[in-house]
Amino acid sequence: MEFIEQSHQGYATFRDYQTWYRVTGNLDSGKTPLVILHGGPGATHDYLDAFKDVAASGHAVIHYDQLGNGQSTHLPHQPADFWTVELFLAELDNLLDHLHISGHYALLGHAWGGRLGSEHAIRQPQGLRALIAANLAAGFDDQPLCRINPWPEEVARTFAQMAADPTVYNALHGPISIGRLTQIQVPTLIISGRHDQATPLEFKAFLDEIADVRAALFEDSSHMPHVEERQPCMGTVVKFLDEVCSPTVF
């Protein structure tokens, strides 16, 4: 899939802080833009950079660094109880409003980002058109994160940044528990890797409880099909978006 060069980045003011974001592609294309929610918690957008490829299909792609991470405001002295799912849901809502896409968008959340996206979808926001939850595993033991050796530079960059400031990771890392999945009303795609710690059986609640759901299993991937099987992963995402998201008319 051909990479789209058109991109711009900026900051959205959130409370007393700044959320860094980057838009690849054209938000006015008429196709549903895709917002990428990184994992961790406490990672950065870098390791999910490959999803910019989706913009070649006409769906603009928005990456951002969640508060406390990457190029967004760092708050190393905040206590653990400052960092909550509610905080990050509010930050996401603020970004959608800042970009003027709250009326028409899709979400792709990886690992912890999949939890965040699911919690957002449970609230049935009017503008959400589709949800993609990828690789929901939360602890890795001896399982690989990425089967490419050495890791791609953007993946290594994320982990270096997490090591430099583990504030959010230390506050929130743990098992990913998501309830009330029956309240997700939008078309949903579950992505997993055959060699990830989270097996398809662990997605059973998603597959059983969400009304409009489908699954994609990548046989040669672990926790990062977006880099381990980049082209087929991007193709799967674009096909799903094109199938379930109606274009808007400007």
Buried (B, 14 or more C-beta within 10 A) or exposed (E): BEEBEEBEEEBBEBEEBBBBBBBBBBBEBBBBBBBBBBBBBBBBBBBBBBBBBBBBBBBBBBBBBBBBBBBBBBBEEBEEEBBEBEBBBBBBBBBBEBBEBBEBBBBBBBBBBBBBBBBBBBEEBEEBBBBBBBBBBBEBEEBBBBBBEEBBEBBBBBBEBBEEBBBBBEBBBEEBEBEEBEBBBBBBBBBBBEBBBBBEEBBEEBBEBBEEBBEBBBEEBBBBBBBBBBEBBBBBBBEBBBEBBEEBEE
